[in-house]
Amino acid sequence: MRTRTLTAAAVSGLLLTAVLVPEEGAGDAGGVALLQSDDEPPVIDQGGATCDVEPGPDPFYTYEPEYSASKTYDDRFAQLDEQLPYLRGSAPEWENWTPQGLAHWPDWDGRGNDALLVTAYRDGDYARIYSLDPETGALLGAVEAAESHVGGIAILRDWAFVSGQTEDGRRKYRKYDLNELRAKLLDSDPEGAPSDQLPNLDDRVGEPAELDLAYSSFMGTDGTTLYIGEYFRGNEDTKRAYMGAFSVGESGELDLQAEYGVPLGAQGVTVVGGDFVFSVAPDRTETAPPPGEQPRKGWSYLYTISAADMAENLIRTDSDGFDKATSCYRAPAMSEGIATAGDRSYLLFESGSQKFDDNSPVHRIEEIHVGRVAGGGGGEPGDGQTSTTYTGPTEADYHDSFTASAKLAGDGPVSGARLDFALGEGGGSQSCSGTTDSAGDASCTLTPNQKPGPTTLTVRFGGGDGLQPSTTTVPFTISKQETALAYTGPKRVANGTPAHLSGVLTEENADGPTVSGREVTLSLGTGDSRQECTGTTNGEGIAECTIDEADQPLNDDATVPVGLDFTGDDYYEKSSERATVLLEYYTGRSYGISVDGLLGIEPTPDTGQVRTAQASRHDPGCAVGAGLALVRAGTLCPEVVTSLAPGTSKATTTVQDASIGLPGLPLIELSGVTARSTSTCASGGSASGSVDLTLRVGGELVEVTGEPNAVVELPGAARLVINEQLPVPGADHGRTVNAVRIEAGNGTADVVIASATSDVHNCA
């Protein structure tokens, strides 16, 4: 028992493509007899429709014998110039690929060009998705996907959905991010590179809740709803095939809205102005051949189902099924996916694959067929005159959705009729449809994808229910889309090292859709110090480039301006953005001796405070001697050195010898004094220090272990600190090292011998 709770959704008509086979002896108007397997229900004349099988005199598909599918098909369709790729070839990797699904991708390359996407499988190999020019059928790009017997494909929102069957027979669907798919198709070299070295997609597999994936075979869309259906020929237990209507969330999640019965043998579905067709390849059905020839595989049929008739196929109970079709006509053998762009529909066939060379198909179709499938209210046109008037906007930005609207009138307002809207012409057009209300008004949403500039918007009423068709065309202007830039690179840079800059280009504002395939200039600094590089935005709108070696001056704030500039093109307005980053810099100071208190000696000799973002050396020269009678030092030499990549500050002070004879304290004698301080941004950053010296207090030798901040207590609350090490406030990493510090009681004197300070800031 098959039961489920469904939310009915308003659904406009579907165009279904089906390879259909009549019962034995039925449908013989085409001059050939179809042989039907006893255990398969007939697939011709379903839903109460009688399929048109009257042959035409001169079919354009030339494969012996030249059986015409029907005059209706031959009059409405033609074929693209180029043969489908991968059907057959001299190398194994070019053979036996069987096309299955077909989808139309507006603005597939981000430059206003449309493409057809085809899925194809080969047993035991990766699936393929390739893009074709919708005007010629020429191959534009190709990628590999997960191994599967792939089926339908549909483009909706930011996703490509692909149905498939795994090795264990389970039905699944996959969703691919369009930015990733676009980037890999553009990167592919489908004709120059070996066919077995195509880019491979990393797919993500999803299973929507409450969906029986056993019927994930074909796919289609009307621009707002995703339709997923099953290929089913019927059996002794059931004669029903199913199709679900799904809404698609922002992240590609699916939500089942309604379920419909569809023709047995359905292989593809599309929407043409609101009318709903399916595709069948019967395994055991053959066409009776002329004398002396082998039996050949059966035909296809195109079923048109109006919105009103499709409502009759809504499944609410287990007894519901496919009950109503509007019209049907025969098509060439082994049709598969079907897709629509504007008023043109494209039909794909698998009969041209080398896989079926031994199966004697009625036709071997190696090209995509393109034609205009009639749509309208589901009834026949009559004598009632109608007029269609466009009432919506006549200008919109590229990629900005707008509501197109129109009014249909006869003797008065016409309600319940479908109006088809098309922006532009041919493969670059966008289309939608709406149903008129009691005032005769209909509307729907269009999103311009073609190159900005003047174009047209056409509204068509197809006629029906006693009313004549009517059409109106108005001028329409597509304007360039505004853009915005945002800096996304590192917040800090360092001179002497590469600066890896990046930014994101979006439509309209920082929260808008990303823009791919555009060149952005990124820069550091201004004026004479300006450095720049260029990057091309990827599928996520990110442009990246590297300045080989940053070389920027240090200002008071230690900041560097960053610039991002997009010059604009035929589709997008120019934009710029400014930001700031921090500049890595280094400071330090060294001096030989200083005395605070009753005895005052300024730091001598002294490098002064060093602050730089470059490699440098600061050496004031050695002093032969310094001090007073009570505090004396000989030959003092301070130095601060900074270096780049990695950024490092090194401070060093040497003092040949010194003596301190303060009242009330024993004589302190020093020799061979060196104080060192090193701070670096390398390996996460660090600061260190050390001292060397020989120390005597009151004539007694004091052991110097190298331990920081070692204290020797002196009389009268005085103390002597050896290897004093202190952090530097405000630095990323820093250290002050004083070889010896004597603090006399009551603050009468504070003596420092050999001081070295180093610190680093804004480590990148």
N, C-alpha and C positions, 0 to 999 in steps of 0.2 A: 504494500500500500504506500503510495507516494503522497505525503501531505506536507504542507508548509503554510505559514502565515505570511501573506504578502501585503504590501501597501500599493494599491493601484496608483499608477502614475499616468498623467496625460501624455500620450505618445503619438507623434505624427507618423505618417505612413512610412513603410520600409521598402527598399528595393531588394529583393531576394534573388539569388542566382542558384539554380538547381540543375544538375544533370539528371534528367528524368527519363524513365523508361516505361512505356505502356505495357498493358497486358498483351498477351500473344494475339496478334492480329489487329490490335488497336492502333490508332494514329498512323495509318499507312498512307496518308495523303501525300507524303514526300516521295513516294515511289519506291520506298524500301521498307521491308518488314523488320520489326524489332522482336527479338526472341527474349521472353521474360522468364526468369527462374521461377519455379513453382513456389518456393518458400519466401519470396520477396513480394510485398505489396506493390502495386503499380505506382509510379511516381509522376506520370503524366496526368493532366486534367484533375489536379488536386484542388481542394477548397471550392468546388463548384465551378471552377473556370475551365473552359475548353481551350486548349493550347493551339495556337495558330501554327500549322506545320506546312502550309502551302509553299513549295520551293520557289526560289527565284531563278531567273534564266542564266545568271552570270555571277556566281559567287567570287569574291575577291580573294579568298583563302584557297590557294592552289595546291592541293595535295590529292593525288589520284586515289580513288575516283572522286571527281569534283562534285560531291553531293552538296546541294544547297541546304543549309539548315532551315531557312524560311526566307521568303521574300521580305517580310517585315524586318528581320535581322539584317539582311544584306543591304537594305535601303538605309538603315539607321547607323550602321557601324562601318568603320574602316580600320586599317591596321597602321601602327607606328612603323617608322622606317627600319629601325634597328632590331635585329634578332636578339632575343633574351640571352644573357650570358650563361655559361656553365651547363648548357643542355648537352653538349657533346664537344669533343675536341681531340686533338692529337695526343695530349698528355693525360694521364689518369686523373690528375686533380681537376681537369676541366670537364670530366664526363659525368653523366648520370645524376646531375643535380636536378631535383624535381621542384619546380616552383609551386607554392601553395597559397600564401596570403598576399594581399595587396592593400596598400594604404596610400593616401595622399598627404604629403607633408608640406604645408605652406611655409615659405621663407626658411627652407631647411638649412641654408648656409648663412643666415643672418644678414644677407644682402638682397633680399627680396626675390630670390629664385626658389621656385617650387621643385619638388621631387616626388617621384613615386617610390615607395619602399616595397620590396618583394622579399618574402621569406622563402627559403628553399632547404630541402633536406637531402641527405644521401645516407643510406643505411650504414650504421657503424661509424659515422663521421660527425664532426661538428656541424651544427646548423649554420646557415648563412643568411645575412640580411644585406641586401644591396640596394643602392639608390640609382634611379634612372631619370633621365630628362623626360618630362611628361610630353614634350612636343615631338621628340624624335625617338625616344626609347634608348638613347645612348647611355652607356654605363658611366656613372659619376663616382662611385665609391663602393667599397664592400668590406664587411667585417664578418668575423666568425662569432657565433654564440654557443651556448651550452648544447651539448649533444642531445638531440631530440628529433622526433618526427614533428617538426613545427607545423603549425596550421595558420590561423588568421593572425593579422596584425592590425592595430589601430592606433592612431595618434590622438591623444586627448590631454588637455592641460599641458603639463611639462613632462609627459611620459609617453613612451612607446610600449604598448601592451602586446605581448606575443603569446599565443596559445601553443601548447605542445604536448607530446606524449613521451613519457620516459621509457627506458628499456623494459621495465616491469609492467608496462601497460597503463600506468597511472596518468591521468590527465592533470595538467597544471597550467598556470599562466605565469609569465614573467613580466616584470616591468623594468624598463631601462630609462634612466635619466636622459632626456633629450640632449642636454649639453654634452654628456659623455658620448652619446651616440654620434652627435654632430662632429665632435672633435676627432673621433676615431675614423669616421668616414672621410673627413677632410684629410687626415693623415695617411689614408690608404693609397696605394698605387695599384688599383685592381687590374690594370693591363700591363704595367711595366714590371711589377714584382711577380715572383712565382705565386701562383694561385693558392698554394698551400702555406703561404707565409703572410696571410692577411692579419690585420690587428684583431685581437680577441676581446670581447666585452666581458667585464665582470658582472654577471647578472645577479639579481636579487630575486628570490622566489617568494611569492606570497600566496596564501590560501585564504580568501575572504571567508569570514564566518558565514554559516548557513548556505554556502554555495556548494552544490554537488559538482566537483570538478570533473566528474565523468563526462559532462557535456561541454567541456572547454575545447572546442574544435575550431570554430570560425569566429571572427570578430568584425565589428563595424561600428560606426558612430555617426550621429547626426550633428556633431559639434558640441553637444552638451551631455549626451547620454552614451555610455558604452554598452554595446550589445554583444553578448557572448552566447553562442549557441552550439548545439551538438550536431555532428554528422551521424545520422541514424537512418537506416533503410527500413526499419520495422522488422518484427519477427512474429512468431506465433503467439507471443504473450502480449505484445503491445504494438500499436500502429502509430504512436505519437513521438514526435521529436520536439525538443524544448529550446527556448531562447530566453535568457534573462536580460532585463534592462537594469543597468547599474549607474548610480551616481558615482563620481570620482572625487575623492577628497584632495586636499592640497598636497598631501604626501603620497598620493597615488592609491590610497585605500579605497576599496570598493564597498558599496552598500546596495544590496539588492532591493529594487523598487517594485518590480513587477515581473511576471513570467508569462510567456506566450507560447502557444503551439505554432509550429512552423512546418513548411513542407518537408516531407521525407527526402533525404538526400541533400540537404542544404549544405553548401560549401562556403558561402560568403554572403555578406549583407551590406547594403549601403542605403543612404537616404538621398532621394532626389526631390528636392522641393517639398518634402513631407510625405511623398509616397514611399511605400516600403517595397528584393529578389533573392534565391538561394542556389547552391551549386552541388551536383552529385556526380560521382564517378562509380557506377555500379560494377562490382567485380565480376558478376556472373551474367551480365546482360550483353547480348551481342546483336549486331545488325545483320540480317540475312543478306549475303553478298550477291552480286551478279554471278551468273554461271561461271564456274571454274575458278572463283576467288575464295579466299578464306573469310570466315565471319569477322565482322569488325565491331569494335566497341561502340556503345550507344551514344545518344545525343545529350545535349544540355538544354535547359529551358530557363527563360527569364520570366519570373512571376512579378507582376506589379500588384501591390496591395495598398489600397487607400487607407487614410487614417481611420475612417469610419469602419471599413472592413477589418482593419487590424484590431479594433476594439472587440470585434466578435471572436478573436482568437485569444483573448486574455484568459489565463488559466486561474480559476478560482477553486475548482474542485477536481477530484480525480477523474471525473468523466469529461472534462473539458479538453479540447485539442485544437488541431488546425481545421477550422470550419469554413473560412471565407477567404477567397482570393478574388482580385478584381479582374485581372487579365493575365494572359500568358502567351509567349511565343517561343519557338524553338531556336536554339543557338548551337554553334558547332560543338563537337564532342569534347568532354573532359574539361569543362570550365572549372575554375577555382575561385579565387578572391575577386571582389569587385569593389571599386572605390569611385568617389565622385569629387570633382572640383568644379564649382560653378554649375554650368549646365552640361558639362561633359562627364561621361562615365567611362571608366576604364575596366576592361575585363581580362582576366588572366587565365591561361590554360596550362595544364600539365602534359598534354598529349605530345608536345614537342620534345620532351625529355628522352634521351637515349634509352632510359629505363624501359620505355614502352615500345621500342622498335619491333619487338617480337610479338606484340599484342594486337597488331592490326587495328589501330583506331580508325574511325571513320575519317577524321581529319588529323593532321599533324600540324598543330598551330605553334609556331615558334616566335610569334610577335604578340605584343599586347594589342588588343582591339580597343578602339575608342569610338564613342558614339553619343547620341543624345537620346536618353530614355524619356519617353513622354511622361509628364506628371500633370496633375490638375485635380479637380475635385472628385474624381472617381467616376463621374458620369460622362456622357457624350456631350460635346458642344452643341448648342442650339442656335436659334436665330436671335436671341436676346442680346442686344448690344450692351457692352460694358465700357467703362472708362476707369483707368487706374491713375491716381494722382499721388506723387511723392510728397510727403509732408515733414520729413525729417531733416537733420542738419546736412549741409553740403560741404563741410570741411571737418577734418579730424587729423590728429597727429598720427604719424606712423606708430603702430603697435598700441594705440589708445582705442579701447572699445567705445563704440557709440551705439545708440539706439536708432535704427532705421525704421521709418514708419511710412505708411501710405494708406490711402482711402480708395475703396472699390465701390463703384456705383453702377447701377443699371437704370431702371425707372426710378429707383431710390437706393438707399444704402443696401449693400449686399452683405449679409451676415453668414458666418459658418464656412467661408471660402478661404482657400489657402493662397497666399501671395508669396511669390518667390523673389528674394532680393539678391542681387549680384553686384558686388563692387569690383570694377575692372572687367577684363575680358580674358578668356582663354585659361591657360594653366596657372596664371598668376592671380586669378580672381578669388574672392571670398564670397560665400553664399550663406543664406539662412532663410528661414520661412516663418510665417506667422499666419494665424487664422483670424479673419475679420470678426469683430464684435457686432453688436446690434446697430452701431453707428457706421459700420463698414470699415472700421479702422483696424489695421493689423500692424504689428511691430515685431522686431527681433534684433538681436545684437550682432554687429559685425566688428571685426578687428582688422584694420588695414595692415597688410604684410608686404605690399608691393612698394616699389621705389616711389618716394614722394614726388609730387607733381600733379598736373591735371590728369584726370581720368573720368570715368562715368559711373553712375550708379543706375542699374536697371531694375525695375519692378515688373514682374510678369504674373498675370492671372492666366492659368492654363485652360480656362473654360470648363464647361460641364454643367450638368443639371439644367440644360436649356439655355445656357449663357455662352456668348462668344468670348474667346480669349481677348485680352487686351494687355498692352505693354506701354510703359513710359520709361524714358531714359533722361537723366538730368546730369549736368556737369557736376563733378565732385573734385575737391582739391585735398590731396594728402600732404600735410606739412611735415617738416623734419621734426623728429622727436628731440626734446630737451634731454640733456645728460647731466650727470653729477659725478664727481670724483671724490674719493676718500683715501687718505693715506693709511696703509696697513702694514708698513714695514717696521723695522726695529726703532725703538725709542732713543737709542744711543748709537753714536758712531765714534770711531777712533781714527785719527790720522795715521797714515802709513799702513792701513789695512783695507781690504775690500769693504765697500758699503753696499749691502744687498737691499735695494729699495723695492717697494711694491705698493700698488694701489689698486683699487677696484673701481671700475667704470659701470655706472648704472643708468637706467632710463629715468629721467625726470628728477628724482631725488635719491638720497642715500638709501632709502628703503625700497627703491624700485627694482624691476627686473634687471639682471646683469646683462652686459653687452659684450659679446665675444668678437674676436677677430679684428680688433681695432688697435692702432698703434698709439701708445701713450708715452710722452716724454717725462721722465722723472729727473729732478735736479737737486743738488746740494749747493747752498750758498747763493750769493748774488754778486753782480758786478764782475770784477776781475777774478774773483775766487769761485765763480760758478762752475760746477762740474755737472755733466748730464749724461744720461744714457736713455735708451728707448726699449720698450717691451711691448709685446702684442698680447692683448687680453685673451685668456683661455676660456673654456666653457663656463667658468664661474665668474667671468668678468675681471679676473685678476691679471694685471700686467706686472712683470718682474724684470728687473735688470740689475746689473752690478757695475758700480764705479770701481775700477781696478784698485785704486789707492786714494783714499780720501785725503784731502789737503786743504783744511779750513782754518781760518784765523780764530783765535780765542777772544771772545768778548766778555764783558762784565758778568753776563748771565750764563756763560758757557753754553750757549745755544747756537744752532745752525738752522737757517730757514730751509724748508723742503718745498719744492714746487712740483705739481702734477699738471700736465697740460695735454688736452686732446683737441686737435685742430678741427674736428668735425669732418663730415663727408656727405655723400648724397642722401644719407638716411638720418644722420644725427647732427644736432647743433654742437658747436664747440663748447668746451667747459674747462675750467681751471680750479685748482684748489691749492691752498697754502697751509703748511703745518710747520712745526719746529721739532727738532730733536736735540738731545743733550750731546755735548762734545766732551769726550774723555780728555781730562787734563791732569797735570802733575804739579805738585808743590813740594818745597823743601827749604831747609835752612841749616847752615853749619857755622859755628864760631869756636874760637879757641878758649876764651876765658871771659867770665863775667862775674862781677861782685855787686850785690845789692846790700843796702843797709848803711851803717856809719861810714863804711868804706865804699865808694862808688866807682866801679869800672864798667863802662859800657861794653857789650859784647865785642871782642877784639881778637883777631881780625874776623870779619863777618861777611858771609855771602849775601846777607839780606834775604828777604822773603822771595823765593823763586816761585813763579806761576807761569806755566807754559803748556801748550798742547803739542809741542814739537820736540824733537831730539835736541838736547842742549847741554852745555857745560858751563858752570858758573864757578870761577876760581879767582878770588880777589888777590891772590898771592899770599905768600907766607910772611908772617911778622917775626923778626929776629928775636924779639922779647917783648913782654908786656907785664904790667902790674905795678905795685907799689912795694914799699919796704916789707910790709907784712905778708903780702901775697904777690908772688912773682912766678913768671913762666917764661920759658925760652923756646924759640922757634915753633910757632903755631901755624898750622896749614889747614884751612877748611876748604871743602869742595862739595858741590851738588851737581850730579849728572842725571839727565833724563834720557830715556830711549823709547823707541816705538816697536810695536809688533813683537812681543807684547809691551804695552805701556808700563814703564818702570821708572821709579825715582830712587836714586841712591845718594845718600849723604854720608860724607866721611870727614872726620877731623883728627889730625895728629898733633900731639904736643910732645916736644923732646923731653922736657922735664919741668917740674913745678914744685914750689914749696909754699906751705901755708903756716904762718906762725902767729896765730891770733892769741891775744892775751887770755891767760887761764887755760889754754889748751896745749897739749903736747904738739911738737913740731910734726907736721905731715909732709912727707916727701914722696913725689911721684916721678916716674921715668918711663920712657917708651909707651906713652899713652896713645891709644887709638879708639875712637868711638865710631861705630858703623850703624847705619839704619837703611833698610831696603824695603820698599813697598812696591807691589806689582799687581797688575790686573790679570796676570796669567793664571790659568787653571782655576778660575773662580776667585782669584785674588787672595793676597796674604800680605803680612807685614812682619818683619823680624829685625833683631838688633843684636849686637855683640860688642864687647870691649876687650882690649889688651892693655895691661899696665903692670908695673911693679910698684908696690905700696909699702912704705914704712911709716909707722906711727910711734913717735917717741924713740926712734932709732930701732924699733923692733919690726922685723919683716912680717907683713900680714898676708896670709894666703888668699889669693884671688881665684875663686872656683869658676867664675863665669855665670853663676846663678844671678838672675835679674833681681834688682832691689835688695841686695845684701846690705845689712845695717851693722855698723860698728858704733857702739855707744861710747860717748866721750864725756869727760867731766862737765859739770855745770849744765846739764840738760841739753847739751849739744850732741849731735850725732853726725856720722859720716855714712853716706849711701854709696855703694859701689855698683856700677852697671844699672843705674836707675833707668827704667823703661816705662814710658807713659803713652797711652793711646792719644791719637789726634782727634779732637772733636770735629764732627761734621764731615770727615773723610770716609770714603768707602773702606779704605784700609790705610793705616798710618801708624808711625811709631816715632817717639822722641827718645833718644838714647843720650844720657849724660854719663860720661865715664866716671866722674866723682862729683859728689855734691856734699858740701859741709854746711850744716845749718847750726849757727851759734845760738846759744840761749838768749832769750828775750829779743830775738829778731835783730840782734846787733849786726849780723852778717849772714849772707847767703851766697856761697861761692860755688860756681860751676866751672869745672875743668873739662874741656872737650865735649861739645854738644853737637849732635847730628839728628836732624828731623827729616823724614820723608813721608809723603802721603800721595794717594791717587784718588781721583774723583770721577764719577760717572762712567765707571768701567763698562765697556760695551761688550 
